Amino acid sequence: MGILKNILLLAAAAFFSFDANAQQDAMFTHYMYNTLAINPGYAGSRDALTITALHRSQWVGFAGAPMTQTITVHTPFKNENLGLGMSIMNDKIGPINNTSLYFDFAYRLKLGEKSTLAMGLKGGLNFLRAKLSQLDLDETYDQSFQSAGASVAPNFGFGLYFTRDRFYAGLSTPRLLQNDLKPGANPNIALKEKRHYFMIAGYQFKLTEDLDLKPTTFVKMTVGTPIEVDLTASLVWKKIFHIGAMLRTGDAFGILAGYNITEQLFFSYAFDWSYALQTVRYHGGSHELMLRYDFIITSKQKIRSVRYF
């Protein structure tokens, strides 16, 4: 068996260890456009029916590398104080496939003319499927890797999301329950869901009449693992073109480029390169594509936050 297959086999075994201490949630360089997936307080905040689709191919060229897709939909409901949303995520690494479906509810409280605090709830299901028998093993038959099946577990979480003019910040934990997922008959193969805590923040500075600077950050915390921080700075020219750079502590650096095709349609591409010693020799970087569309609910409605968050 080659080096890549050995690495994949070890990764699968580590992923399924009962008490693995690692970040389990998928990572995104476009985290600032994927807010609803981690924070239900974001639902309805764009004052429009918003659909966002995102695809990430991680570690291109690495056999069995992670591949993730998300679709989020959210809208204000009846009045600007309520928001509803839905998020779907499919995350695949090697023979392991994790799909989640969550619904989001947010109550938005006006704190002043320009400030809003939203409190959100998230609830849904996680579907875990594993086909370890697809792995190419040294031994003809290894009982530990003959397991195949699926596991379904409910979960819920909450989040706070604050906005003021050009600033936003949020705190959330999207999955409070730490379920034991057992996709096969082998009792030694199980995954314990870890509770994750997230903090997001960003601000859009006006540098000139045509040029803005938008720094953002994404902090990920899990008990038993180092805190991971994404730092991103983007330049926005004439509210149309976006270009930026990203650093993920201990893991990767990258670039982003986006274009507002129309006031309602936005497209962005990102590339990041993992410099971690465990993987740097075996891949060609990671690619992301993101597309977002805002449906204006009424002809009189104005999308207030479309240029910022």
N, C-alpha and C positions, 0 to 999 in steps of 0.2 A: 504494500500500500504506500502511495506517495506521501510527501510531506503535507500537502493540502488536505488529503483525506484523513491523515492523522490528526491534524488541527481541528477539522470539522467534527471528528468523532469525540475528541476531548471537549470541544465546545458544547456538543449535545449532552454529554454526560454531566458537565458542570451546570448547564441550564436546568437539568432535571433533578439535580441534587436537592434533597428535602429542605435544606436550610441555606441555600446559596445566598450569600450577601453580595448582591449586585444590583445596579440599576436595571429594572426590568422594562420600563416604559421605552417605547421607540424614541429616538432622538431626531430632531429636525433642525436644519439650518434656518428654515422659514418659520421658526417658532412664533414669531410676532404676527404671522398670518394664520396660525393654527390654534388660536387662543381657546376657542370653545371646547376643543378636545381635552383640555386640562382644567378649565375654569368655567363652571356653569353660570357664573355671574356675568359673563360676557354676552349672554343671550339677549338679543334685541337691541344691543348697544349701538348698532349702525343705523338705526331708524329706517330700516328697509328689510325686505326679505332677501337675505344674503346666502348664496351658495358658494362654498369654497371646496375645491378639489386639489389634492396634493399627492404627488408620487415621489418616493425616494428609493433610489438604487444605491445601496451602500457597498463600499469596498468592491468596485467593479473588477471582475477578473478573478475574484476569490470564490472558489467552489462553495456553494451553499450559503453565500453571503446574504445578509438581511435585505429584504425588500418590503416596503411599507406603503400602503395607500390609505388616505383618509378622505372622507366626505363629510362636511358639516353644513347644516342648514339651520338658520335661526331668523327670528322676526319679532318685532314688537307685537303685542296682542291687545286689541281693543283700545288700549291707551298706552301712553309712553311709560307707564309705571310697571308694566308687565312684559316679560320676554319669554319666548318659547324656543327650544332648539332641539336638534337631534344630531348625534355624531356617530359615524361608522368608521371603524379602523380595522384594517387587515394587515397583520405583521407576520412575515414568514422568514424563518432562518433554518436552512437545511431541511430536515424532515418535520420540523415543528411549525405549526400554523396557529396563530392566535387571532381570533376575530372578536370584536366587541361592538355592541349596539347599546347606545345610551340616549336617554331623553333628558332634557335640561329645562329648568324653570328658574326664572330670575325675577325678583322684585326690586325695582329701581326707586331709590329714595332721593329726591332733590334736596341737596344741602345748601343751595344758594342758586344764584342766577347761572353760574357756570360749573357748579360741582354736582356730581351724582355718585352715590354709593349704591352698588347693586349687591344683593345677597342671593346666591344661587344654590340650587339643589340639583344633583345629578343621580340618576338611577338607571340600571340596565343589567345586561348579561355579558359574560365573557365566555367564549367558546374556544376551547383548546383541543387541537387535534395533533396527533403525532404518529408518524410512520417510521419508526426506528429501523424496521426491517429493510428499508431502502438503502441504508448505509452499507458501504463496501467494507466488510470486516476481514481481518486476518484469519479468523477461525470460521470454518464453514457454518457452524451453528453456535450462537451465543445467546442463551435464554434471556439475558438482560436486554438484548436488542431485538427481540422478536415481538415486543409489545406494540400493539396498534389499537387505536380507539379514540374516544373523544370524552371530554368532560365539560360540563356546563355549570357555571356558578353565578349567582346574582351578586351585585355589589351596588354601593351608593357612595356619594361624596358631596362635598359642599365647597363653595368658594366665595370670596369677596372681591369686588372689582370696583375701583375708584377712578373717576375721570374728572379732570378740571382743565377746560380749554385745551391746551396742547400737551397735557400730561396724563399719564395713566399708570396705575399700579394695581397689582392683584396678588392675593394669597389663596391657595387652594390645596385640597387633597382629594383627588377625584375618586379614589377607591379606599374606603375606610376599612372594609373587611379584609382580613388576611386569610383567604380561603386556601385549602389544600386541594389542588387539582391533580387528579389521577386519571390520565387518558388511557391507561392500559390495565391489563390484569395483574401485572407484576407489582406487588406492594412496595418494592424498593424504588420504583420510579414514580416520583411525584414532584410537583412544583408548589411551593408555598408562596402565594402572592404577598409581596411586601408593600407596606403603606408608604407612599411617596408624598412629599410636601414640595410645593412649587411656589416660587415668587417671581413675578414679572414686573417690569417697569420700563417706561420710555418717555421721552420728551422730544418735541420738534421745535428746534430753535430757528428763528428767522435770521439768516446771515445777511442777505440782500433782498431786493425786491423779487428776484427770480430764484434765489438759492436758499434752501433750508438744510439744516443738519439734524438728523434723527438718530440719537443714540438709544439703544435698548439693551436690556439684560434679561436673562432667564436663569434662575437659580434652582437647582434640583437637590433635594435632600432626602436621604433614606437612612434609617438607623443601621449602623454597622458598615457604612460605606463613606468614602470621602465626599464632601460637598463638591458638586460640579457646577461651574458657572459659564454661561455663554455671554460674551460681550460683543455687541455689534454696533457699528457706526455707518450710517448711510447718508449720502448726499441726495437731495431731491431738487431737480432743476425744473422750474416752471410748473411744478406739481404734476409733471408728466413722466420724466425719466428718473429712475432710482438706481444708484450704484453704491455698494457698500462692502465692508470687510468684516469678518467674524473671527473670534478666537474662542475656542472651547477648552477650558483649563484641563491640562493633562491629557488631551486627546487630539484636537484638530484645529486647523485654521481654514478659512474659506472666503469666497467672494459671492456677492449677490448682484443681480441686475434685473430691474423691473421696468415695465412700461405700461402706463395707463392708456390703453387702446382707445377707450372712450371714458367719459366720466363714471360709467357704471361697470366697465370691464377692465380688469387688471391682470397682467401676466408677469410672472417672475421666474427666473432661473437661478440656481445656486450650485456651486461646486465647493466641496471641502475635501481636505486631505488629512487623513489621520496619521500623525507622527508617532503614535504609540509603538514602542519597540516590538510588541507582540505581533503586530499586523503590518507594519510599514513596508516590509519587503514583499508582501503577497498580494497587493491590490493596486488598482489604478485610480483611487479616489472615489468620491461619492457624488451623485448627481441628484438634483431635485427640480421638479417642475410644479408650479403652482398657478392655478387659475381661479379668479374670484369674480362673481357677478352680483350686482345689487339690483334687484327689481324694485323700482319705486312703486310704493303701494297706492298712492293717489297722485293725481297730476299736480296737486298743490304742495305735496310733501317735498321737503328739502333734506338731502342727506348731509347732516351736519358734520359727521366725523370721518367722511370717506377719505379725506386727504391725510389723515393722521393715523388712525388705528383701524 
